[in-house]
Amino acid sequence: MALEEEITEDNEERLVMEYDKKKFREEFPHLAKELEDIEGVKIQIRGVRTCEIKDIDVVRLMRRCDREEQAIEIIEYLRKRGEISEEYALQILKQLKEKGLRSFGSKISWGFFEKEYRNNF
């Protein structure tokens, strides 16, 4: 599929993304090449990960932990407060036991949230 002068994606929620062809190639050279090499294939993006300060959940808190014991403490605390369900708590405890703490993502270091959200305040 050759890139048009502008790339526009319009989904069910009416979200529109536009990119200048030259800028798209500069920012995403490998993706641009793949799209140019593929004939007649449409790629659907099913989700976009967004994060606002109010969206800090159990996983993001666990990613700050150094040890699994700390993560278990967070899970239990949020479960007792009713902020996560018993079922979800068991699911993430199982993943923690089987795959380890870093299976939830890399460690979030001190200052991460400040840097990430600095422009929102």
KOLGU-4560 file (N, C-alpha, C; in nm, 3 decimals, padded with zeros to 5 digits):
<recs>
<n_xx: 00.086 n_yy: -00.116 n_zz: 00.000 ca_xx: 00.000 ca_yy: 00.000 ca_zz: 00.000 c_xx: 00.090 c_yy: 00.122 c_zz: 00.000 mol: A seq: 1 type: MET>
<n_xx: 00.084 n_yy: 00.199 n_zz: -00.100 ca_xx: 00.166 ca_yy: 00.320 ca_zz: -00.108 c_xx: 00.110 c_yy: 00.425 c_zz: -00.015 mol: A seq: 2 type: ALA>
<n_xx: 00.200 n_yy: 00.503 n_zz: 00.044 ca_xx: 00.156 ca_yy: 00.609 ca_zz: 00.133 c_xx: 00.096 c_yy: 00.723 c_zz: 00.052 mol: A seq: 3 type: LEU>
<n_xx: -00.015 n_yy: 00.772 n_zz: 00.096 ca_xx: -00.076 ca_yy: 00.888 ca_zz: 00.032 c_xx: 00.000 c_yy: 01.012 c_zz: 00.078 mol: A seq: 4 type: GLU>
<n_xx: -00.032 n_yy: 01.128 n_zz: 00.022 ca_xx: 00.031 ca_yy: 01.251 ca_zz: 00.068 c_xx: 00.002 c_yy: 01.275 c_zz: 00.215 mol: A seq: 5 type: GLU>
<n_xx: -00.119 n_yy: 01.241 n_zz: 00.261 ca_xx: -00.152 ca_yy: 01.245 ca_zz: 00.402 c_xx: -00.208 c_yy: 01.109 c_zz: 00.439 mol: A seq: 6 type: GLU>
<n_xx: -00.170 n_yy: 01.060 n_zz: 00.556 ca_xx: -00.223 ca_yy: 00.933 ca_zz: 00.604 c_xx: -00.330 c_yy: 00.967 c_zz: 00.705 mol: A seq: 7 type: ILE>
<n_xx: -00.451 n_yy: 00.918 n_zz: 00.684 ca_xx: -00.562 ca_yy: 00.946 ca_zz: 00.774 c_xx: -00.625 c_yy: 00.816 c_zz: 00.815 mol: A seq: 8 type: THR>
<n_xx: -00.644 n_yy: 00.798 n_zz: 00.946 ca_xx: -00.711 ca_yy: 00.679 ca_zz: 00.999 c_xx: -00.834 c_yy: 00.728 c_zz: 01.075 mol: A seq: 9 type: GLU>
<n_xx: -00.950 n_yy: 00.674 n_zz: 01.043 ca_xx: -01.074 ca_yy: 00.717 ca_zz: 01.104 c_xx: -01.139 c_yy: 00.593 c_zz: 01.164 mol: A seq: 10 type: ASP>
<n_xx: -01.153 n_yy: 00.588 n_zz: 01.298 ca_xx: -01.210 ca_yy: 00.470 ca_zz: 01.359 c_xx: -01.352 c_yy: 00.495 c_zz: 01.407 mol: A seq: 11 type: ASN>
<n_xx: -01.411 n_yy: 00.397 n_zz: 01.474 ca_xx: -01.549 ca_yy: 00.404 ca_zz: 01.517 c_xx: -01.576 c_yy: 00.520 c_zz: 01.611 mol: A seq: 12 type: GLU>
<n_xx: -01.477 n_yy: 00.559 n_zz: 01.695 ca_xx: -01.497 ca_yy: 00.669 ca_zz: 01.788 c_xx: -01.472 c_yy: 00.803 c_zz: 01.719 mol: A seq: 13 type: GLU>
<n_xx: -01.446 n_yy: 00.803 n_zz: 01.593 ca_xx: -01.424 ca_yy: 00.923 ca_zz: 01.513 c_xx: -01.292 c_yy: 00.990 c_zz: 01.546 mol: A seq: 14 type: ARG>
<n_xx: -01.194 n_yy: 00.913 n_zz: 01.588 ca_xx: -01.061 ca_yy: 00.963 ca_zz: 01.614 c_xx: -00.986 c_yy: 00.966 c_zz: 01.482 mol: A seq: 15 type: LEU>
<n_xx: -00.929 n_yy: 01.079 n_zz: 01.449 ca_xx: -00.860 ca_yy: 01.093 ca_zz: 01.321 c_xx: -00.715 c_yy: 01.126 c_zz: 01.347 mol: A seq: 16 type: VAL>
<n_xx: -00.628 n_yy: 01.053 n_zz: 01.280 ca_xx: -00.484 ca_yy: 01.080 ca_zz: 01.287 c_xx: -00.437 c_yy: 01.117 c_zz: 01.148 mol: A seq: 17 type: MET>
<n_xx: -00.366 n_yy: 01.227 n_zz: 01.138 ca_xx: -00.311 ca_yy: 01.268 ca_zz: 01.010 c_xx: -00.160 c_yy: 01.285 c_zz: 01.022 mol: A seq: 18 type: GLU>
<n_xx: -00.089 n_yy: 01.239 n_zz: 00.922 ca_xx: 00.056 ca_yy: 01.255 ca_zz: 00.918 c_xx: 00.096 c_yy: 01.301 c_zz: 00.780 mol: A seq: 19 type: TYR>
<n_xx: 00.188 n_yy: 01.393 n_zz: 00.776 ca_xx: 00.250 ca_yy: 01.431 ca_zz: 00.651 c_xx: 00.338 c_yy: 01.315 c_zz: 00.607 mol: A seq: 20 type: ASP>
<n_xx: 00.334 n_yy: 01.282 n_zz: 00.479 ca_xx: 00.409 ca_yy: 01.167 ca_zz: 00.428 c_xx: 00.558 c_yy: 01.176 c_zz: 00.461 mol: A seq: 21 type: LYS>
<n_xx: 00.618 n_yy: 01.291 n_zz: 00.442 ca_xx: 00.761 ca_yy: 01.308 ca_zz: 00.467 c_xx: 00.791 c_yy: 01.294 c_zz: 00.617 mol: A seq: 22 type: LYS>
<n_xx: 00.709 n_yy: 01.357 n_zz: 00.700 ca_xx: 00.729 ca_yy: 01.351 ca_zz: 00.845 c_xx: 00.712 c_yy: 01.207 c_zz: 00.895 mol: A seq: 23 type: LYS>
<n_xx: 00.611 n_yy: 01.136 n_zz: 00.841 ca_xx: 00.587 ca_yy: 00.998 ca_zz: 00.879 c_xx: 00.709 c_yy: 00.912 c_zz: 00.847 mol: A seq: 24 type: PHE>
<n_xx: 00.766 n_yy: 00.930 n_zz: 00.728 ca_xx: 00.885 ca_yy: 00.854 ca_zz: 00.689 c_xx: 01.004 c_yy: 00.884 c_zz: 00.779 mol: A seq: 25 type: ARG>
<n_xx: 01.018 n_yy: 01.012 n_zz: 00.820 ca_xx: 01.129 ca_yy: 01.050 ca_zz: 00.908 c_xx: 01.113 c_yy: 00.990 c_zz: 01.047 mol: A seq: 26 type: GLU>
<n_xx: 00.991 n_yy: 00.994 n_zz: 01.101 ca_xx: 00.967 ca_yy: 00.947 ca_zz: 01.236 c_xx: 00.954 c_yy: 00.795 c_zz: 01.246 mol: A seq: 27 type: GLU>
<n_xx: 00.903 n_yy: 00.732 n_zz: 01.142 ca_xx: 00.879 ca_yy: 00.588 ca_zz: 01.143 c_xx: 00.930 c_yy: 00.524 c_zz: 01.014 mol: A seq: 28 type: PHE>
<n_xx: 01.062 n_yy: 00.528 n_zz: 00.990 ca_xx: 01.114 ca_yy: 00.480 ca_zz: 00.862 c_xx: 01.084 c_yy: 00.333 c_zz: 00.833 mol: A seq: 29 type: PRO>
<n_xx: 01.095 n_yy: 00.247 n_zz: 00.934 ca_xx: 01.073 ca_yy: 00.104 ca_zz: 00.912 c_xx: 00.925 c_yy: 00.075 c_zz: 00.888 mol: A seq: 30 type: HIS>
<n_xx: 00.839 n_yy: 00.140 n_zz: 00.965 ca_xx: 00.696 ca_yy: 00.123 ca_zz: 00.946 c_xx: 00.653 c_yy: 00.175 c_zz: 00.809 mol: A seq: 31 type: LEU>
<n_xx: 00.706 n_yy: 00.288 n_zz: 00.768 ca_xx: 00.673 ca_yy: 00.345 ca_zz: 00.636 c_xx: 00.713 c_yy: 00.247 c_zz: 00.526 mol: A seq: 32 type: ALA>
<n_xx: 00.832 n_yy: 00.187 n_zz: 00.540 ca_xx: 00.877 ca_yy: 00.089 ca_zz: 00.439 c_xx: 00.784 c_yy: -00.032 c_zz: 00.436 mol: A seq: 33 type: LYS>
<n_xx: 00.746 n_yy: -00.081 n_zz: 00.555 ca_xx: 00.655 ca_yy: -00.196 ca_zz: 00.561 c_xx: 00.521 c_yy: -00.162 c_zz: 00.495 mol: A seq: 34 type: GLU>
<n_xx: 00.470 n_yy: -00.045 n_zz: 00.523 ca_xx: 00.341 ca_yy: -00.007 ca_zz: 00.465 c_xx: 00.350 c_yy: 00.010 c_zz: 00.314 mol: A seq: 35 type: LEU>
<n_xx: 00.463 n_yy: 00.059 n_zz: 00.267 ca_xx: 00.480 ca_yy: 00.075 ca_zz: 00.122 c_xx: 00.496 c_yy: -00.059 c_zz: 00.052 mol: A seq: 36 type: GLU>
<n_xx: 00.554 n_yy: -00.157 n_zz: 00.123 ca_xx: 00.578 ca_yy: -00.289 ca_zz: 00.065 c_xx: 00.455 c_yy: -00.378 c_zz: 00.064 mol: A seq: 37 type: ASP>
<n_xx: 00.357 n_yy: -00.347 n_zz: 00.148 ca_xx: 00.237 ca_yy: -00.430 ca_zz: 00.159 c_xx: 00.129 c_yy: -00.376 c_zz: 00.067 mol: A seq: 38 type: ILE>
<n_xx: 00.077 n_yy: -00.459 n_zz: -00.020 ca_xx: -00.029 ca_yy: -00.418 ca_zz: -00.111 c_xx: -00.166 c_yy: -00.457 c_zz: -00.059 mol: A seq: 39 type: GLU>
<n_xx: -00.256 n_yy: -00.363 n_zz: -00.044 ca_xx: -00.395 ca_yy: -00.391 ca_zz: -00.012 c_xx: -00.422 c_yy: -00.445 c_zz: 00.127 mol: A seq: 40 type: GLY>
<n_xx: -00.332 n_yy: -00.424 n_zz: 00.222 ca_xx: -00.353 ca_yy: -00.473 ca_zz: 00.358 c_xx: -00.390 c_yy: -00.356 c_zz: 00.447 mol: A seq: 41 type: VAL>
<n_xx: -00.496 n_yy: -00.374 n_zz: 00.524 ca_xx: -00.537 ca_yy: -00.272 ca_zz: 00.619 c_xx: -00.497 c_yy: -00.319 c_zz: 00.758 mol: A seq: 42 type: LYS>
<n_xx: -00.444 n_yy: -00.228 n_zz: 00.836 ca_xx: -00.403 ca_yy: -00.260 ca_zz: 00.972 c_xx: -00.495 c_yy: -00.186 c_zz: 01.067 mol: A seq: 43 type: ILE>
<n_xx: -00.560 n_yy: -00.259 n_zz: 01.154 ca_xx: -00.651 ca_yy: -00.198 ca_zz: 01.251 c_xx: -00.583 c_yy: -00.190 c_zz: 01.386 mol: A seq: 44 type: GLN>
<n_xx: -00.586 n_yy: -00.072 n_zz: 01.445 ca_xx: -00.531 ca_yy: -00.053 ca_zz: 01.578 c_xx: -00.646 c_yy: -00.065 c_zz: 01.675 mol: A seq: 45 type: ILE>
<n_xx: -00.641 n_yy: -00.163 n_zz: 01.762 ca_xx: -00.753 ca_yy: -00.193 ca_zz: 01.851 c_xx: -00.747 c_yy: -00.119 c_zz: 01.984 mol: A seq: 46 type: ARG>
<n_xx: -00.636 n_yy: -00.060 n_zz: 02.015 ca_xx: -00.628 ca_yy: 00.010 ca_zz: 02.143 c_xx: -00.506 c_yy: 00.099 c_zz: 02.149 mol: A seq: 47 type: GLY>
<n_xx: -00.518 n_yy: 00.202 n_zz: 02.226 ca_xx: -00.408 ca_yy: 00.294 ca_zz: 02.249 c_xx: -00.392 c_yy: 00.307 c_zz: 02.399 mol: A seq: 48 type: VAL>
<n_xx: -00.274 n_yy: 00.292 n_zz: 02.446 ca_xx: -00.249 ca_yy: 00.301 ca_zz: 02.589 c_xx: -00.230 c_yy: 00.448 c_zz: 02.626 mol: A seq: 49 type: ARG>
<n_xx: -00.317 n_yy: 00.494 n_zz: 02.711 ca_xx: -00.305 ca_yy: 00.631 ca_zz: 02.761 c_xx: -00.288 c_yy: 00.623 c_zz: 02.912 mol: A seq: 50 type: THR>
<n_xx: -00.236 n_yy: 00.726 n_zz: 02.967 ca_xx: -00.220 ca_yy: 00.725 ca_zz: 03.111 c_xx: -00.228 c_yy: 00.866 c_zz: 03.163 mol: A seq: 51 type: CYS>
<n_xx: -00.316 n_yy: 00.886 n_zz: 03.255 ca_xx: -00.327 ca_yy: 01.012 ca_zz: 03.326 c_xx: -00.297 c_yy: 00.983 c_zz: 03.472 mol: A seq: 52 type: GLU>
<n_xx: -00.271 n_yy: 01.087 n_zz: 03.547 ca_xx: -00.235 ca_yy: 01.070 ca_zz: 03.687 c_xx: -00.342 c_yy: 00.993 c_zz: 03.763 mol: A seq: 53 type: ILE>
<n_xx: -00.469 n_yy: 01.010 n_zz: 03.724 ca_xx: -00.577 ca_yy: 00.939 ca_zz: 03.792 c_xx: -00.583 c_yy: 00.791 c_zz: 03.754 mol: A seq: 54 type: LYS>
<n_xx: -00.510 n_yy: 00.752 n_zz: 03.649 ca_xx: -00.514 ca_yy: 00.615 ca_zz: 03.599 c_xx: -00.406 c_yy: 00.525 c_zz: 03.659 mol: A seq: 55 type: ASP>
<n_xx: -00.340 n_yy: 00.570 n_zz: 03.764 ca_xx: -00.235 ca_yy: 00.489 ca_zz: 03.824 c_xx: -00.302 c_yy: 00.370 c_zz: 03.893 mol: A seq: 56 type: ILE>
<n_xx: -00.273 n_yy: 00.251 n_zz: 03.843 ca_xx: -00.340 ca_yy: 00.130 ca_zz: 03.894 c_xx: -00.240 c_yy: 00.041 c_zz: 03.966 mol: A seq: 57 type: ASP>
<n_xx: -00.287 n_yy: -00.075 n_zz: 04.005 ca_xx: -00.206 ca_yy: -00.169 ca_zz: 04.082 c_xx: -00.078 c_yy: -00.208 c_zz: 04.007 mol: A seq: 58 type: VAL>
<n_xx: -00.085 n_yy: -00.227 n_zz: 03.878 ca_xx: 00.033 ca_yy: -00.268 ca_zz: 03.801 c_xx: 00.138 c_yy: -00.157 c_zz: 03.802 mol: A seq: 59 type: VAL>
<n_xx: 00.094 n_yy: -00.034 n_zz: 03.782 ca_xx: 00.191 ca_yy: 00.076 ca_zz: 03.782 c_xx: 00.254 c_yy: 00.093 c_zz: 03.920 mol: A seq: 60 type: ARG>
<n_xx: 00.178 n_yy: 00.068 n_zz: 04.025 ca_xx: 00.235 ca_yy: 00.073 ca_zz: 04.160 c_xx: 00.333 c_yy: -00.041 c_zz: 04.182 mol: A seq: 61 type: LEU>
<n_xx: 00.299 n_yy: -00.160 n_zz: 04.132 ca_xx: 00.386 ca_yy: -00.277 ca_zz: 04.148 c_xx: 00.519 c_yy: -00.257 c_zz: 04.074 mol: A seq: 62 type: MET>
<n_xx: 00.515 n_yy: -00.183 n_zz: 03.965 ca_xx: 00.637 ca_yy: -00.162 ca_zz: 03.887 c_xx: 00.739 c_yy: -00.077 c_zz: 03.962 mol: A seq: 63 type: ARG>
<n_xx: 00.699 n_yy: -00.012 n_zz: 04.070 ca_xx: 00.792 ca_yy: 00.066 ca_zz: 04.153 c_xx: 00.862 c_yy: -00.023 c_zz: 04.256 mol: A seq: 64 type: ARG>
<n_xx: 00.813 n_yy: -00.144 n_zz: 04.273 ca_xx: 00.866 ca_yy: -00.235 ca_zz: 04.376 c_xx: 01.001 c_yy: -00.294 c_zz: 04.336 mol: A seq: 65 type: CYS>
<n_xx: 01.082 n_yy: -00.321 n_zz: 04.439 ca_xx: 01.210 ca_yy: -00.389 ca_zz: 04.419 c_xx: 01.196 c_yy: -00.540 c_zz: 04.440 mol: A seq: 66 type: ASP>
<n_xx: 01.100 n_yy: -00.579 n_zz: 04.526 ca_xx: 01.085 ca_yy: -00.720 ca_zz: 04.560 c_xx: 00.939 c_yy: -00.764 c_zz: 04.546 mol: A seq: 67 type: ARG>
<n_xx: 00.920 n_yy: -00.893 n_zz: 04.523 ca_xx: 00.785 ca_yy: -00.948 ca_zz: 04.509 c_xx: 00.703 c_yy: -00.927 c_zz: 04.635 mol: A seq: 68 type: GLU>
<n_xx: 00.767 n_yy: -00.930 n_zz: 04.751 ca_xx: 00.695 ca_yy: -00.911 ca_zz: 04.878 c_xx: 00.627 c_yy: -00.775 c_zz: 04.882 mol: A seq: 69 type: GLU>
<n_xx: 00.695 n_yy: -00.674 n_zz: 04.830 ca_xx: 00.637 ca_yy: -00.539 ca_zz: 04.825 c_xx: 00.514 c_yy: -00.537 c_zz: 04.734 mol: A seq: 70 type: GLN>
<n_xx: 00.523 n_yy: -00.604 n_zz: 04.622 ca_xx: 00.411 ca_yy: -00.610 ca_zz: 04.528 c_xx: 00.291 c_yy: -00.681 c_zz: 04.591 mol: A seq: 71 type: ALA>
<n_xx: 00.317 n_yy: -00.789 n_zz: 04.662 ca_xx: 00.209 ca_yy: -00.862 ca_zz: 04.729 c_xx: 00.140 c_yy: -00.772 c_zz: 04.831 mol: A seq: 72 type: ILE>
<n_xx: 00.218 n_yy: -00.693 n_zz: 04.902 ca_xx: 00.164 ca_yy: -00.599 ca_zz: 05.001 c_xx: 00.069 c_yy: -00.499 c_zz: 04.933 mol: A seq: 73 type: GLU>
<n_xx: 00.108 n_yy: -00.447 n_zz: 04.818 ca_xx: 00.025 ca_yy: -00.352 ca_zz: 04.744 c_xx: -00.104 c_yy: -00.418 c_zz: 04.698 mol: A seq: 74 type: ILE>
<n_xx: -00.092 n_yy: -00.539 n_zz: 04.643 ca_xx: -00.209 ca_yy: -00.612 ca_zz: 04.594 c_xx: -00.308 c_yy: -00.634 c_zz: 04.708 mol: A seq: 75 type: ILE>
<n_xx: -00.257 n_yy: -00.682 n_zz: 04.820 ca_xx: -00.344 ca_yy: -00.711 ca_zz: 04.935 c_xx: -00.410 c_yy: -00.583 c_zz: 04.989 mol: A seq: 76 type: GLU>
<n_xx: -00.335 n_yy: -00.476 n_zz: 04.995 ca_xx: -00.388 ca_yy: -00.349 ca_zz: 05.043 c_xx: -00.503 c_yy: -00.301 c_zz: 04.954 mol: A seq: 77 type: TYR>
<n_xx: -00.482 n_yy: -00.302 n_zz: 04.823 ca_xx: -00.586 ca_yy: -00.255 ca_zz: 04.730 c_xx: -00.706 c_yy: -00.349 c_zz: 04.729 mol: A seq: 78 type: LEU>
<n_xx: -00.682 n_yy: -00.479 n_zz: 04.747 ca_xx: -00.793 ca_yy: -00.574 ca_zz: 04.753 c_xx: -00.877 c_yy: -00.549 c_zz: 04.878 mol: A seq: 79 type: ARG>
<n_xx: -00.813 n_yy: -00.529 n_zz: 04.991 ca_xx: -00.886 ca_yy: -00.503 ca_zz: 05.117 c_xx: -00.967 c_yy: -00.374 c_zz: 05.110 mol: A seq: 80 type: LYS>
<n_xx: -00.915 n_yy: -00.275 n_zz: 05.040 ca_xx: -00.987 ca_yy: -00.147 ca_zz: 05.026 c_xx: -01.097 c_yy: -00.154 c_zz: 04.921 mol: A seq: 81 type: ARG>
<n_xx: -01.101 n_yy: -00.264 n_zz: 04.846 ca_xx: -01.203 ca_yy: -00.279 ca_zz: 04.742 c_xx: -01.169 c_yy: -00.208 c_zz: 04.613 mol: A seq: 82 type: GLY>
<n_xx: -01.043 n_yy: -00.166 n_zz: 04.598 ca_xx: -01.002 ca_yy: -00.097 ca_zz: 04.476 c_xx: -00.972 c_yy: -00.194 c_zz: 04.362 mol: A seq: 83 type: GLU>
<n_xx: -00.947 n_yy: -00.321 n_zz: 04.396 ca_xx: -00.937 ca_yy: -00.427 ca_zz: 04.296 c_xx: -01.021 c_yy: -00.544 c_zz: 04.347 mol: A seq: 84 type: ILE>
<n_xx: -01.072 n_yy: -00.622 n_zz: 04.255 ca_xx: -01.156 ca_yy: -00.735 ca_zz: 04.294 c_xx: -01.071 c_yy: -00.852 c_zz: 04.342 mol: A seq: 85 type: SER>
<n_xx: -01.135 n_yy: -00.942 n_zz: 04.413 ca_xx: -01.069 ca_yy: -01.063 ca_zz: 04.461 c_xx: -01.016 c_yy: -01.144 c_zz: 04.341 mol: A seq: 86 type: GLU>
<n_xx: -01.098 n_yy: -01.152 n_zz: 04.238 ca_xx: -01.061 ca_yy: -01.228 ca_zz: 04.117 c_xx: -00.938 c_yy: -01.168 c_zz: 04.051 mol: A seq: 87 type: GLU>
<n_xx: -00.936 n_yy: -01.035 n_zz: 04.037 ca_xx: -00.821 ca_yy: -00.969 ca_zz: 03.974 c_xx: -00.697 c_yy: -00.984 c_zz: 04.062 mol: A seq: 88 type: TYR>
<n_xx: -00.713 n_yy: -00.972 n_zz: 04.193 ca_xx: -00.600 ca_yy: -00.990 ca_zz: 04.286 c_xx: -00.539 c_yy: -01.129 c_zz: 04.269 mol: A seq: 89 type: ALA>
<n_xx: -00.624 n_yy: -01.232 n_zz: 04.262 ca_xx: -00.574 ca_yy: -01.368 ca_zz: 04.243 c_xx: -00.503 c_yy: -01.384 c_zz: 04.109 mol: A seq: 90 type: LEU>
<n_xx: -00.558 n_yy: -01.320 n_zz: 04.006 ca_xx: -00.499 ca_yy: -01.328 ca_zz: 03.872 c_xx: -00.358 c_yy: -01.267 c_zz: 03.871 mol: A seq: 91 type: GLN>
<n_xx: -00.342 n_yy: -01.150 n_zz: 03.930 ca_xx: -00.210 ca_yy: -01.088 ca_zz: 03.927 c_xx: -00.113 c_yy: -01.154 c_zz: 04.026 mol: A seq: 92 type: ILE>
<n_xx: -00.164 n_yy: -01.208 n_zz: 04.134 ca_xx: -00.078 ca_yy: -01.286 ca_zz: 04.225 c_xx: -00.024 c_yy: -01.410 c_zz: 04.155 mol: A seq: 93 type: LEU>
<n_xx: -00.109 n_yy: -01.475 n_zz: 04.076 ca_xx: -00.067 ca_yy: -01.594 ca_zz: 04.001 c_xx: 00.043 c_yy: -01.557 c_zz: 03.902 mol: A seq: 94 type: LYS>
<n_xx: 00.022 n_yy: -01.447 n_zz: 03.828 ca_xx: 00.124 ca_yy: -01.402 ca_zz: 03.732 c_xx: 00.254 c_yy: -01.367 c_zz: 03.805 mol: A seq: 95 type: GLN>
<n_xx: 00.241 n_yy: -01.301 n_zz: 03.917 ca_xx: 00.359 ca_yy: -01.264 ca_zz: 03.996 c_xx: 00.438 c_yy: -01.388 c_zz: 04.037 mol: A seq: 96 type: LEU>
<n_xx: 00.368 n_yy: -01.491 n_zz: 04.083 ca_xx: 00.433 ca_yy: -01.614 ca_zz: 04.128 c_xx: 00.497 c_yy: -01.690 c_zz: 04.010 mol: A seq: 97 type: LYS>
<n_xx: 00.424 n_yy: -01.699 n_zz: 03.899 ca_xx: 00.471 ca_yy: -01.779 ca_zz: 03.786 c_xx: 00.574 c_yy: -01.708 c_zz: 03.699 mol: A seq: 98 type: GLU>
<n_xx: 00.557 n_yy: -01.577 n_zz: 03.678 ca_xx: 00.643 ca_yy: -01.507 ca_zz: 03.581 c_xx: 00.733 c_yy: -01.401 c_zz: 03.642 mol: A seq: 99 type: LYS>
<n_xx: 00.708 n_yy: -01.368 n_zz: 03.768 ca_xx: 00.794 ca_yy: -01.271 ca_zz: 03.835 c_xx: 00.744 c_yy: -01.127 c_zz: 03.825 mol: A seq: 100 type: GLY>
<n_xx: 00.805 n_yy: -01.043 n_zz: 03.905 ca_xx: 00.765 ca_yy: -00.904 ca_zz: 03.917 c_xx: 00.781 c_yy: -00.826 c_zz: 03.787 mol: A seq: 101 type: LEU>
<n_xx: 00.888 n_yy: -00.851 n_zz: 03.715 ca_xx: 00.913 ca_yy: -00.774 ca_zz: 03.592 c_xx: 00.826 c_yy: -00.818 c_zz: 03.474 mol: A seq: 102 type: ARG>
<n_xx: 00.743 n_yy: -00.919 n_zz: 03.494 ca_xx: 00.650 ca_yy: -00.957 ca_zz: 03.387 c_xx: 00.541 c_yy: -00.850 c_zz: 03.371 mol: A seq: 103 type: SER>
<n_xx: 00.531 n_yy: -00.760 n_zz: 03.468 ca_xx: 00.434 ca_yy: -00.651 ca_zz: 03.463 c_xx: 00.491 c_yy: -00.527 c_zz: 03.397 mol: A seq: 104 type: PHE>
<n_xx: 00.619 n_yy: -00.530 n_zz: 03.365 ca_xx: 00.685 ca_yy: -00.417 ca_zz: 03.301 c_xx: 00.814 c_yy: -00.383 c_zz: 03.374 mol: A seq: 105 type: GLY>
<n_xx: 00.893 n_yy: -00.299 n_zz: 03.311 ca_xx: 01.021 ca_yy: -00.262 ca_zz: 03.371 c_xx: 00.999 c_yy: -00.178 c_zz: 03.496 mol: A seq: 106 type: SER>
<n_xx: 01.101 n_yy: -00.169 n_zz: 03.577 ca_xx: 01.092 ca_yy: -00.094 ca_zz: 03.703 c_xx: 01.075 c_yy: 00.054 c_zz: 03.674 mol: A seq: 107 type: LYS>
<n_xx: 00.983 n_yy: 00.114 n_zz: 03.747 ca_xx: 00.962 ca_yy: 00.258 ca_zz: 03.739 c_xx: 01.048 c_yy: 00.321 c_zz: 03.848 mol: A seq: 108 type: ILE>
<n_xx: 01.140 n_yy: 00.405 n_zz: 03.806 ca_xx: 01.233 ca_yy: 00.464 ca_zz: 03.902 c_xx: 01.179 c_yy: 00.596 c_zz: 03.959 mol: A seq: 109 type: SER>
<n_xx: 01.244 n_yy: 00.644 n_zz: 04.063 ca_xx: 01.205 ca_yy: 00.766 ca_zz: 04.129 c_xx: 01.203 c_yy: 00.881 c_zz: 04.028 mol: A seq: 110 type: TRP>
<n_xx: 01.098 n_yy: 00.960 n_zz: 04.028 ca_xx: 01.086 ca_yy: 01.074 ca_zz: 03.937 c_xx: 01.012 c_yy: 01.042 c_zz: 03.808 mol: A seq: 111 type: GLY>
<n_xx: 00.979 n_yy: 00.914 n_zz: 03.785 ca_xx: 00.912 ca_yy: 00.873 ca_zz: 03.661 c_xx: 00.780 c_yy: 00.947 c_zz: 03.641 mol: A seq: 112 type: PHE>
<n_xx: 00.696 n_yy: 00.947 n_zz: 03.745 ca_xx: 00.564 ca_yy: 01.008 ca_zz: 03.732 c_xx: 00.576 c_yy: 01.159 c_zz: 03.715 mol: A seq: 113 type: PHE>
<n_xx: 00.671 n_yy: 01.221 n_zz: 03.782 ca_xx: 00.690 ca_yy: 01.365 ca_zz: 03.767 c_xx: 00.724 c_yy: 01.398 c_zz: 03.622 mol: A seq: 114 type: GLU>
<n_xx: 00.818 n_yy: 01.324 n_zz: 03.565 ca_xx: 00.858 ca_yy: 01.349 ca_zz: 03.426 c_xx: 00.742 c_yy: 01.322 c_zz: 03.331 mol: A seq: 115 type: LYS>
<n_xx: 00.669 n_yy: 01.213 n_zz: 03.354 ca_xx: 00.561 ca_yy: 01.174 ca_zz: 03.265 c_xx: 00.446 c_yy: 01.274 c_zz: 03.266 mol: A seq: 116 type: GLU>
<n_xx: 00.418 n_yy: 01.329 n_zz: 03.384 ca_xx: 00.300 ca_yy: 01.414 ca_zz: 03.398 c_xx: 00.332 c_yy: 01.561 c_zz: 03.413 mol: A seq: 117 type: TYR>
<n_xx: 00.456 n_yy: 01.598 n_zz: 03.403 ca_xx: 00.496 ca_yy: 01.738 ca_zz: 03.422 c_xx: 00.414 c_yy: 01.834 c_zz: 03.338 mol: A seq: 118 type: ARG>
<n_xx: 00.384 n_yy: 01.800 n_zz: 03.215 ca_xx: 00.310 ca_yy: 01.890 ca_zz: 03.126 c_xx: 00.162 c_yy: 01.895 c_zz: 03.157 mol: A seq: 119 type: ASN>
<n_xx: 00.112 n_yy: 01.804 n_zz: 03.240 ca_xx: -00.031 ca_yy: 01.801 ca_zz: 03.271 c_xx: -00.068 c_yy: 01.892 c_zz: 03.387 mol: A seq: 120 type: ASN>
<n_xx: 00.030 n_yy: 01.947 n_zz: 03.455 ca_xx: -00.001 ca_yy: 02.030 ca_zz: 03.572 c_xx: 00.024 c_yy: 02.176 c_zz: 03.544 mol: A seq: 121 type: PHE>
</recs>
